Amino acid sequence: MADAERFLVVAFTDQWPEGQPLANWPQHMTVTPWMVGDKGVVISAVAAVAAEVKPLEVSISGLDEFGPDHDIPVWTLGPREQLVGLHKAVVRRIGEAAALDDDTYAGDRYAPHMSVKPSQPRHSLGDRLVLRSLSVIGKDAGQKIIHRNLPLHGQGSF
């Protein structure tokens, strides 16, 4: 992969413009771990999934702490089966075109969640949100940029 770049796929809770540098992460659900691959192939793969899936209504199902030291507060999201299905579909579609940096929390170990940060909207257990697109985020020289927003516009679900 001579032209390999680092990517991540997320679903923002609000719309953010393509090309937007992300100094502070907007509220989002991480769909894939960071990966290395070809930008065009990754975007095409994510676009194919987005074309098959309708917008997803998710609910805040719990409060937990993630990270190696279990010190990062997160909202867990459901329905878990549906969100794990989305994660697996994106990872499967990307396939061998990109290599995950770390698959510790991929596949059946994926845990749908959003970080809890003071600068982001406040939520309560049971709150419902609609995820309307998947966004491919690139990382170059430490700067994160939204490369592509891909609306969920299919009829399917998981």
Buried (B, 14 or more C-beta within 10 A) or exposed (E): EEEEBBBBBBBBBEEBEEEBEBEEBBBBBBBBBBBBBBBEBBBBBBBBBBBBBEBBEBBBBEBBEBEEEEEBBBBBBEBBEBBBBBBBBBBEBBEEBBEBBEBEBBEEEBBBBBBBBEEBEEBEEEEEBEBBBBBBBBBEEEEBBBBBBBEBEBEEBB
